[in-house]
Amino acid sequence: MLCVTYEAVSDLAPGRLAWIDEGRGSLRVEVDKNAPLKDVVRQLNIEFDELMAEANWFQLWRGEVVSRRTPDAPLSVRFHLRRLRCQPPETAAVLEDRGLVKVHIDPVLTTEEFAAAMNPGVRQLLDGRQWFQLHGGEIVTMDGPGYLAA
């Protein structure tokens, strides 16, 4: 089972705006609840670039497995501090395309409100069953673990 959670915290290391803790089937994204949201968004783009560079996460897009190493669509996550016209106010919209997850964040949100708004959107993304993680030779999906044939 895959699980991604966002939480606004006050106990990150000094100077740290965001931290991603990856485990088997899980990501815990912590953000500094006292930091300005624009600074947190900038740092999340850096943190997710580093996470995706490890090439442990994959997307199944219309029958194709997309990874960080897919030449014309390297897997990435991008956070944008702007609300789409069709997006309800005070939300974070999580949108998916081939090799790309875009998060549009209403700039009126506080960092704490942003973290809370992310959880329903990321849950819906994972419920689409298009994501999996390679963790210690094991493929982890929303339906549970499986093993790679050696």
ABEGO torsion letter per residue (X at the ends): XBBBBBBBBAABBBGBABBBBBBBGBBBBBBBAABBAAAAAAAAAAAAAAAAAAGABBBBBGGBBBBAABAABBBBBBBBBBBBAABBBGBBBBBBBBGBBBBBBBAABBAAAAAAAAAAAAAAAAAAGABBBBBGGBBBBAAEBBBBBX
